[in-house]
Every structure is written in structure tokens, then in C-alpha cells.
Amino acid sequence: MQDKMMDSFNQQAREFFTPMRKLNSLMLDNMERVTQYQLDAMKRYSQMGTSSLRDASDIGDAEQARDFGTRQVEMMTELSNQMLADARAMSEMSLRMKSEMEALFGESGQVMAERMEEATQATQESAKSEGPAKATSQTTRKRGSGSNAGNGNGSS
């Protein structure tokens, strides 16, 4: 009996924490993706900046300065395009996270609704089975008190 209760309690605890575990896993996966993407972006940007500084340090005459200026304009265009691409990628990651969260909450809500329906049905079935049992026990008590009263009256 006690083993059944403990097994039931453990099962309920697992079911209770399952949505939280899924949510935590989803959040961690998203955090890892975003962090990795940001680290890669930071590496790209720092390489672009370092390359530009190296080019600047190699300037020796006016012609090289003019070429450096032209490359800087190209690099700024490339940087601008890269930043737009990074913003799109981050937006896509956010939308993906949103849809995954909605799916998880929808699934959890559906499971909860099913459990509530099961609990309601079990309660109704329990009430139906207990209803006649109470009436029978009350009838038995009435009969028992009536026969005891009869026995008591006959012996007086």
C-alpha cells in the first residue's frame, strides 16, 4: 500500500516537473545558439577591425593612403551588410524561440486539460459509486436502530 502511494507520488512529481524541464532545456538551447552566434559575430567584427588597423599601419605614402581610404569605404559597406545579416539572424532565432515556446505551452496546456478531464471523470465516477453505498449504509443504520429499539421495547 505504501509502495503504491510512493510510486504514485513519484509519478505525479515527474509529471509536474516535466514541463519545467522542457522549458529549461528550450531556454538553455536557445541561450547556447544565441551565445555561439554572438561569439562568431564578435570574432568577425574584431578580425575586420584588426585587418583595418594592419592596413593602416602599412601606409607609407599618399597613394597607399588613398587605397586605404577606398578599402575603408568597402570595409564599412561590408560591415554594414554584415550587421544587417546578423540582425536578421538574431530576429530569426527569436522567432524560432517564440514558436518553440508557443508549441511547448500549447502542449502543456493540452496535457493539463486532459488531466483535468480525467480527474473530473474520476471524481464523477467516484461520486456515483459512493452515492448508493452511503444510502445503503444509512438504510442499514436505520434498520439496525429500528430493530434495536424493538428489542429494547420488548424487554422493558
C-alpha positions in Angstrom: 0.0 0.0 0.0 2.7 2.4 1.0 4.8 1.4 -2.1 1.8 2.2 -4.3 1.5 5.7 -2.7 5.2 6.4 -3.1 5.1 5.3 -6.7 2.1 7.4 -7.3 3.7 10.4 -5.6 6.9 9.9 -7.7 4.9 9.7 -10.9 3.0 12.8 -10.1 6.2 14.7 -9.3 7.8 13.6 -12.6 4.7 14.7 -14.5 4.6 18.0 -12.6 8.2 18.8 -13.4 8.3 17.6 -17.0 7.0 20.9 -18.5 9.6 22.8 -16.4 12.4 20.5 -17.6 11.3 21.0 -21.2 11.2 24.8 -20.7 14.6 24.9 -19.1 16.0 22.8 -21.9 14.5 25.0 -24.5 15.8 28.1 -22.8 19.3 26.7 -22.5 19.4 25.5 -26.1 18.3 29.0 -27.3 20.9 30.7 -25.0 23.6 28.4 -26.4 22.6 29.2 -30.0 22.5 33.0 -29.4 25.8 33.0 -27.4 27.6 31.0 -30.1 26.2 33.3 -32.8 27.3 36.4 -30.9 30.8 35.0 -30.3 31.1 34.2 -34.0 29.9 37.8 -34.9 32.3 39.3 -32.4 35.2 37.3 -34.0 34.2 38.5 -37.5 34.0 42.1 -36.3 37.3 42.0 -34.4 39.0 40.4 -37.5 37.7 43.2 -39.7 38.9 45.8 -37.2 42.3 44.2 -36.8 42.7 43.9 -40.6 41.9 47.6 -41.0 44.4 48.5 -38.3 47.1 46.4 -40.0 46.3 48.1 -43.3 46.5 51.5 -41.7 49.9 50.7 -40.1 51.3 49.7 -43.6 50.6 53.1 -45.1 53.8 54.6 -46.4 52.8 57.2 -49.0 49.9 59.2 -50.4 48.9 56.5 -52.9 48.7 53.9 -50.2 46.6 56.3 -48.1 44.2 56.8 -51.0 44.0 53.0 -51.5 43.4 52.6 -47.7 40.6 55.1 -47.8 38.9 53.2 -50.7 39.3 49.9 -48.8 37.8 51.5 -45.7 34.7 52.5 -47.6 34.4 49.0 -48.9 35.0 47.6 -45.4 32.3 49.9 -44.0 29.9 48.7 -46.6 30.8 45.1 -45.8 30.4 45.8 -42.1 27.0 47.4 -42.6 25.8 44.4 -44.7 27.2 42.0 -42.1 25.4 43.9 -39.3 22.1 43.7 -41.2 22.6 39.9 -41.8 23.4 39.5 -38.1 20.3 41.4 -37.1 18.2 39.2 -39.4 19.7 36.0 -38.0 19.1 37.2 -34.4 15.5 38.0 -35.4 15.1 34.5 -36.9 16.4 33.0 -33.7 14.0 35.0 -31.7 11.1 33.9 -33.9 12.2 30.3 -33.7 12.3 30.6 -29.9 8.9 32.2 -29.8 7.3 29.4 -31.9 9.1 26.7 -29.8 7.8 28.3 -26.6 4.2 28.6 -28.0 4.4 24.9 -29.0 5.6 23.9 -25.6 2.9 26.0 -23.8 0.3 24.6 -26.1 1.4 21.1 -25.4 1.5 21.6 -21.7 -1.9 23.3 -21.8 -3.4 20.4 -23.7 -1.9 17.8 -21.3 -3.2 19.8 -18.3 -6.7 20.0 -19.9 -6.6 16.2 -20.5 -5.6 15.6 -16.9 -8.3 17.9 -15.6 -10.9 16.0 -17.7 -9.6 12.6 -16.4 -9.7 13.9 -12.8 -13.3 15.2 -13.4 -14.4 11.9 -14.8 -12.7 10.0 -11.9 -14.4 12.3 -9.4 -17.8 11.8 -11.1 -17.4 8.1 -11.2 -16.3 8.1 -7.6 -19.3 10.2 -6.6 -21.6 7.8 -8.4 -20.1 4.7 -6.8 -20.1 6.3 -3.3 -23.7 7.6 -3.6 -25.5 4.3 -3.4 -23.0 3.0 -0.9 -23.9 5.8 1.5 -27.6 5.3 1.0 -27.2 1.6 1.7 -25.2 2.2 4.9 -27.7 4.8 6.1 -30.5 2.3 5.4 -28.7 -0.3 7.3 -28.3 2.1 10.3 -32.0 2.9 10.2 -32.9 -0.8 10.2 -30.4 -1.5 12.9 -31.6 1.2 15.2 -35.2 0.2 14.5 -34.6 -3.4 15.4 -32.6 -2.4 18.5 -35.5 -0.1 19.5 -37.9 -3.0 19.1 -35.7 -5.3 21.1 -35.3 -2.6 23.8 -39.1 -2.1 23.9 -39.9 -5.8 24.1 -37.6 -6.4 27.1 -39.0 -3.5 29.1 
